[in-house]
Amino acid sequence: MLEYENSFGVTTVSKDAIAAIAGNAATKSFGVVGMAYKNTADGIVSLLKWDNISKGVEAFSEDNEIIINMHIIITYGINIKSITESITHNVKYSVETATGFKVRKVCVFIDSIKQ
């Protein structure tokens, strides 16, 4: 949980809310098929449905700044460097705008490529 205080009181933002905002921003980026979830028991990567989108995102705070790790599935033929830069920018902007907290970094892990 992240908290900040102002003249109106204390505002608390849960990590699940941050993960949902980040996952939504990432899936709207061109070339992203969806968020990925890796089953640790068998190592199989699964495409997450819309209602479980935050499972592919891990958000945590350090010194009142947010660090986000994302696992995604992309479309075949997309420039990986370009898509990760686009996702990083979109996620950082969306989370900072929605929460008011600074995003220190966004780590994008490409778990699979679909045709």
Buried (B, 14 or more C-beta within 10 A) or exposed (E): EBEEEEEEEEEEBEBEBBBBBBBBBBBEBEBBBBBBBBEEEEEEEBBBEEEEBBBBBBBEBEEEEBBBBBBBBBEEEBEEEEBBEBBBEBBBEBBBEBBEBEBBEBEBEBBBEEE
